[in-house]
């Protein structure tokens, strides 16, 4: 199972802080599509094609997904954390 962790205001928007989903060997985009299917509220974070929308950071096992490369596949037992990027002013 993949653990999904929502940080800061995302937990209030989606109504939970953590959940586990039965999914394995998927790309970030495939994960985004699957999460939208499970809860349309995820469309605030992911585009219809599953890509992450601007203003959010996605970490896989505490590493920015962009550093893992496009070929990276999310596997069971991975932890995916999603957080909004906040800008002070």
N, C-alpha and C positions, 0 to 999 in steps of 0.2 A: 504494500500500500504506500502511496505517496502522501506525505503530510503537507497540507496547505496551511500556512500561517498568514493571517492578515494583521498588519501593523497599523497602529494609530487609528485615524478616522475610518479606515476601511472596515474595521470590525463593526463599527456602528452602522455603516452604510449597508453592509451585507448581512448583518445580524448574527455573526459568529466570529470568534477569534481563530479557532483551529478546526480543521476537519481532516479526515483521511479519505482518500478515494482509491478505488481499485483500478489502477492503470499502470502500464509498464511499456517502456521502449517507445516513447512519444517525443516529438519535438516540442519546443515552446509553443509554436503556433497550434499544433494539435492539442496541446494541453489547454490553451485559451479557448479553442472551439468547444472542447469537452466541458469546460467550466461554464461557458455560456449556456450550453444545453442543460446543465444541471441547475443553473440559476441565472435567469436573464439579467439579474443585477450585475453580473460579471461583465456585461457589455459596457459598463462605466470604465472598466479597466482594459478590456481587450476589444479590438476591432472585430468585425464579422469574420475576417479571415484568420483570426486568432493572434494577430500581432499585438504586442503591447502598445497601448496608447501613450503618447507623450505625457509626462508628469508622474510616471510611476517607475519604480525600480523593482526588478525581480531578481531574487537571489536563489541560487540552487546550492544547497549545502554551504551557505554563507559566502558564495562567490557570485559576483555579478554575471548574469547569464551571457552578456556580451563578450566576456572574457573566455567563456567556454567554447565559443565558436558555433557556427550555424549547424554543424553536424552533430552537436551534442544531443543525446537522447536521455530524457528523464526516465529513471529506472525505479523500480519498487525500492522502498526504504529511503529514497531521496526526500529532502525537506525543501519545499519551495516557499519562500517568504516574499510577500508582495507588500510594498509600502509606497505611500505617496511621497513625491519629492516636494518638500516645503521650501519656500523662499521667503526669507525675512525681508523687512524693508523699513 
